[in-house]
Amino acid sequence: MTKSSYIYKKNVVSKLLSKNNADAIVFISTYNRFWITGANTTFGYAIVTKKDTYLVIDARDYECCKDQLTNVKCILYNGFNDLKKLVKDLKIKTLLFENDYISYSDFNYVLKKLGPKLIPVDTCILRASKTQEEITSIRKSMNIAADAMNYIRKTIKVGMTEKQVKQMLTVYMLNKGATATSFDLIVAFGENTANPHHQSTNRKLKNNEFITCDIGCIYEGYCSDITRTFWLGKPSKKMLEMYNLVLESNKLGIKKAKVGVTGKYLDGVCREYISKNKEYADLFVHGTGHGVGVEIHELPNVKPTYNEKILNNSIITIEPGVYQPGFGGVRVEDSILVTNKGVEVLTKKAGK
């Protein structure tokens, strides 16, 4: 992690500490530990004060992190007393913890035994505005996914199975530098495209039917997300009607995205456009989008219940869709970077 990226994140955390009149926050979740330290460790506790960040980790990761992390003080963890000693040495009286991630076990058998007053806080919002370093990693991740989408559209053939295409996409992204897929990829053919989160099967592809691929990968710890619906052969009139309706909703959502608008507003823009066609008004069954970062789904959200504003340097998806059981469905998803200067479509390499 660059020094400037770390300083930005440290300032975000410091504001949270001041707001809650707290001495420190402890990050136990893998996502937040990675976000603040840059280290993808098997286990550990990141304790952040207004002055410093401490990463308490066991011998599996200690030597590597000790030598590589320049912004973080690494402490070898041999047992719970090492963590408790650090809290005592830092004179922490009030400690924030991750309300949105903490497990019952960690709360009862770790946090409650540390001694300080505990205050739960939602932490996912801390990651909503990305640093330039994060944007660079996410842009690379998105490019790998977009290239994979272009590759599969050129190579997919009648007779291939959903599982086969899913495997091809996975291997392609790994060969291009991804460390993993960012979620269980969705590949659906024909009537199966009516299920937004379809689990791929041995169903074979036929001509003149919908193909939906919802894919993403992890690159340098950051996720990507893109969906395209397309077909081989000649689409029916109804297929074209559904596709064009969703495509225009997607384009409108991207056009209306800007810093300061709420997730609810953006969702409403896309949903209202689809609802103008009464046949499909009730077939848009999920939110319009979500944030993307160290997790595939994080803040800010783009859905009817999210009243918070989109922040500068947020990365969100715009993914309207309609799904008609027994026939098929269409989803067109782009990931976009929203800044004070405008909107960048991070998945534009993959044509629609």
N, C-alpha and C positions, 0 to 999 in steps of 0.2 A: 504494500500500500504506500502511495506517495505521501510525503509529509503534509502537503496541502489538503489531500483528501482526509487524512487523519484529523488534522486541525479542524476542518469543517464539522466532521462527525462529533469530535470532542466538544465543540461549542454547542451543538444540538443537545447533547447529553447534559452539559453544564446548565443550559437554560431549564431543562426539566428538573434538575436538582434544585435550582433556585426557586422554581415555581412551587415545589413541594417542601421547601425548607429542609432538604435532606443532605446528608453527608456523602452518600455514594449510592450507586445502583449496582446490582449483581445481575449479570447475564448468564443464564444456564443453558438456554436454547442454542442449538447449533447455529441457527441463522443469525442471531444477534451477536454471538461470540465471533463469528466470521466477519460480520459487518464492521464491528469496532476494532478488531485486531488484524484482520486479513489472514488469519490462520484457520485452516479447516481441520480442527483437531477432533480426535475420537471422543474426548471427554474433557471437561474443564469448567472453570468458573472465571468469568471476566468481571473484575470489580473496578468500577470507574468512579474516581473522585473528581472534584473540580480541577485537581492538579495533575493526576496521573492515571494510567490504566495498567492494571495488573492482570496477568493471565496465569491462573493456577492450574497446572496440568501435570499428568503423571509421566512416568519415564518413557512411555511410548512415543511421545511427541516433544518432550522437553528439550533434548539436545538440538534438534532441528529448529525449533522455535527460538531458543535462546540465541542461536547464531544468526538467524535471519530477520527477526522482528526488531526494528530499530525504534519504533514508537511505543513499545510495550515492555513492561518489566515482567519477566517470566519467573515463576516460583514453582519449584518441584513439589508435587503433591504426593505424599506418602500415606496420608490419611486425613480424616476430618479435622484433627487438631491443627494441621497446617493452615487450613482455611480459617479456622477460628482464631488462630494466633494473628493472622494478617488483619482480620477485622479489629481485633483488640489493639494491635500496634498502630493502626491508622486512626484509632479513637473514633470509630464510626458509631454514632448513637442512633441515627435514623437511616434506614436502608430501604431503597426502592427495589421492587422485584417485578418480574414480567407477569402481569395478570393474564395476558393473552397466550402464554406458553407454559407456565409453571404447572407441574404435576402435583397431585395430592401427596405423593411420597416425598418429593423434594421439599414441599412446603413444611410438612410435619417432621421429617427426619433430618433435614439440613437447615433450612432457613430459621425455623423456630428455635433451633438449638444454638444459633450463632450469638444471640444476645440482644442485638439492637431492636429498636422499634421498627416494625415492618409496614411499608405502605405499598399497596398494589397499584401499578400503573399500566396502561396500554402502551406497548412499545413499538408496534408495527408502524405507527405513524412517523416514528423517528426516521424511517428509511424511505419515506414517500418522495422526498426531493433528492435526486441523485447527484453525486459529484461528477466532475468531468471524467475522472478515472473510471467510475462505474459506467457512465454512458458509453465510453469507448469499449469496455468489455461487453456490454449488452448489445451494442451495435454489431460487434463481431459475431456474437451468438445469433443474432437475428439474420445476419448474412448467411451463416452456415445453414440455418433452417430454410431460408428463402432459396438457396441453391439446391437444397435437397428437394424442395417442392418442384422446382423447375426440372430437376433430374427425373423425378418420378413421372411427371406429366409427359416426358419424352419417351420413357421406357415402359410404362404400364401397358399391358396387352390383355385382350379378351382371354379368359381362361385362368388368369392369375387369381389367387385367393387373397382375401383381406389380410390374413396372417402373413402371407408371402410378401405383400407390398409393405406391410408394417416392418417386417424384418429388413427389407431393402432400404427403407428410409433410415432405420436405426443405424445400420452398418455404414451408410453413406455419411451420416453426420459424425459418427465416431472416426471415420477415416479422414474427415476434414478438420479434426482437432477438438471436437467436443469430448468431454469426459463422461457424459451420460445423457440420456434424454431427460427433459425437465418434467415429464409426466408420462403416464402410460399412453403412448400414441394412439390416436383414434383413426382407424381406416374403416370406412363403411361403403357398401355398394347397394344400389337399388333401394328397396324398401327399408333396408337397415339404416339408411341415412336419416330416417325419421326419428331415430333415437339419438339425442344430442351427445350422450356419453356411451355410445355403442362399444361393446367389447368385441374386438375383431374375431372372426370365425374362419372356417374353411369355405365359406360361401364364395363361389367363383364369379368373376366379372363377366357381364354380358354387354353387348352393344346397346347404345341408346338408353342408358340409365345413368342416374346420378352416381358420382364418386365424391365422397367427402374425406379429406385428409386434414386432420388437426394435429400439428406436430410442433416440436420445440426441443431444444437441447440446452445443456449447461456448458458454458465456456468461461474459464477463469472464475468459476463460482457463481455466474450470473445466467439467468434463464432467458429463453426466447419462446415466442408463441405466435403461431400463424395458422389460419385455416383457409382452405380453398375448396369449393365445390365445382366440379367440372364433369365431363362425360366424354365417352368415345362414340363416334357415329353421329347420328342426327337426333337432337333432342325434340321432344314433343312440344306442342304449343303451351301446354300447362307447365312443363319444365322450364321453358324460357320465361314464362310469366312469373313464376316463383323466383327464379334466379335474378331477373332484372329488378324485381321489387326489393329483394334483400341487398343487392349490389348498390342500388341508389340510396337505400337507408344507410349503408356503410359509408358511402361517399359523403352524405349529408352530416353524419356524426363527426367525421374527420374535419369537415369544413367548419363546423360550429365549435370545435374544441379550442379552448384557449385558457390561459391562466385566469383564475378567478371565478369561472363558472362551476357549478356544482355537478357532482356525479349524477344526481337526480335529474338535472336539466338535460344533460347529454343523453341519458337513457330515454327521457321523454321525447327528445328530438327524433331519435331513431324509431321508437315505438309508435309515435304518432304517424310517422310516414307509412309504416306498414299497416297501421289500423285503418288507413283510408280505403284500403281494399278489404271490404267486410269479410270476404271469404277466408282471409288469413289473419284477421284481427286478433283472434284468440289462440293463434298457433305460434306466437313468439313467447316461449315458455321459460326464458331465463333472463338474467341481467344482460345489459349491453356490453359490459366489460369489467376489467379489474386492473389493478396495478401489477407490474412485473419487475422483479429484481432478484434478490437472493432466493426468493420463493416464487413459484409460478403464479400464485394468487396472493397478492398483498395490497396494501392501500396505495393510492386511493381507488375506491370502487366506482363503477359506473352502473348504478342500479337505482330503482325507484325509492329505496330507503336511505340512500347516502346523501345527506344534506351538506357535507363538507365541500369546501372549494378545492379545485385542482390547483396544486402548487407549481411554482416555477421548477422546471427540470423534473417533472413527473413523467413516468412512462406508463401508459395505459393501453388497453386493447379496446378496439371498437369492433364488436362481433355480433351484429344482429343476425337472427335466423328465424326461419319458419319450418315447422315440422308437421307433416300430415301422415298420421299412422296408416300403414298399408300402402302408401304411395311413395313417400320419400321426403327428404328435407334439404334445405339449403342453409349454409352458414358461410359468411364471408368475414374473415377476421384479419385485421391489421393491427400491429403494435405501433404506437406513435409516441414521439417525444414532444411534450408540450412545454414551451419556454416563453419567456417574455418577448422573444423575437418572432414567435410563431410556432408552427407545427412541422415536424419532420416525420414522414412515414418511414419507419425503420424496416418495413417488410416490402418496400416498393419493388425490390428486385424480382419478386415473384408476381408475375402478371396475373390479371384477373380475367 
